[in-house]
Amino acid sequence: MPVVLLVEDDPSTAETVSDVLTVEGHTVVQARDGHAAMSILARSERPCLVLLDLLMPGMDGDAVLDAMQRDRRLSSIPVVVTSALANMERIVRGRAHELLHKPFDLTRLLEVVCRYCHASTCQCPESGCHA
């Protein structure tokens, strides 16, 4: 099963995203902040995708992007940044593969995850997920 690392400090958002992705056949590993995400990346199976919130306490999404880019083992993992910030594009400066503005449409989220995880269970009309 494809593994998605979900880095999200809002419990409600994390639960919703995790539930939707799990129903679609993905294994979701959750981290509540950047430090936890980096720890998971250091010791766990390589995820097919990192869904990364920008605004978190402690180590934020911007710092996670920097740390991932500096690590050869992590720099090739696709990262989709999620945020409600209007200027998110300027902040990530081309370091993310895609951006999802919060609140995001769950169908769009599934399309993005299926594109990067190449999940055989995906059944989107355009890229393979249940919508």
N, C-alpha and C positions, 0 to 999 in steps of 0.2 A: 504494500500500500504506500502511496506517495505520502511523504511527511512534509507538513507545512509548519514552520515556526511562526507563531503568532505572538508578536511583542506589543502588548496593549495593557495600559494601566487601568482602564475603565472596566470594572467587572461585568457590567451589563453588555457592553460592546463585545468583550472577549467571549462571554458565554454565547451570545447570539451568533457571532462569526464561527466559533468552534462548533456549535450545534449544526449549523448549516453545512459546514465543510465535512463534518463527520457523516452526516446523512448522505452526502455525495460520494462517500467512500475514501475520504482522506483521513490520515492520522494527523491530529493536531497536537503539537507540543506548545504549551503556553509559557510565556515569560512576562512578568509584570513590569519589568524595567530593563534598561540596557545592560546592566551588570549581569542580571540573570540570563539574558539572551546570549551574552558573550560566553558565559559559563556553559550553557547548553551547547553552543556551537563548538566549544573546545572539547567536549566529552561525548557528544552524541553523534548518531548517524547524520550524515549530510542531508539537510532538507532540500526539497526541490524548489522551495520558495521561502522567503522571509517576508511576512506582512508586518510592516514596521510603523508604529505610531511615532510621530515626531515629538509631541509634547508629553514628556514623562518626567517624574521626579528623579533626581540622581543623574544617572547617565541617560541623556535623551537620545532620540533617534538620530540626530545629526552626529553625535559622538559615536554611535554604533556604526553609522555609515563610514565614518573616518577609520574606525578600528578594523572594519571588514576590508576596506580597501588596502590597508597596510599589511594584511595577512594574506599571503599567496594562496593558502588553502581556502580562504573564505571569499576572496575577491570575485570569484566567478559565480557565486551563488546569486541568483536573481533576487532583487529586493523591490517590493512594491510598497511605497510609502503611503500611509494614510494620515490625513490631518484635516482639520477644519480651517487651518490657516489659509488666508487668501494668497499669501506670498510664498507658499510652499515650493513652487518651482524655483524661485530664486535661492531658497535655503538649501535645497538638495543639489543644486548646480550640476545636473546631469549625472549624479551618482546613483540614482534609482532607475530601474528599468521602466517603471510606470508609477503614476500617481493616482490615488483615489481620494477625492474630496469627500470629507464627512459632512453630513450623513451620506453614505454611498448606497447605491442600489444593489441589493443582494444578487440580482441576476448579473450585473456587471462584475461584481466580485467573483462570482463563480466562473464567468468567462475568462477572467484574468488568471485565476488559479489553474483552471484547466489548461490554458495556453502554456503556462510554465511547467506544470507538473505532468503533462502528457498522460493524464489518467485515463485508463481504458474504461472506467466507469462513467466518465463525463458524457452527458447527453444534451448539451446546449444546442439550440438550433444552429448557431454559427460556429461554436468551437467545442461543443460537446457536453454541457452540464444540464442537469435538470433545472428548470427555471420555476 
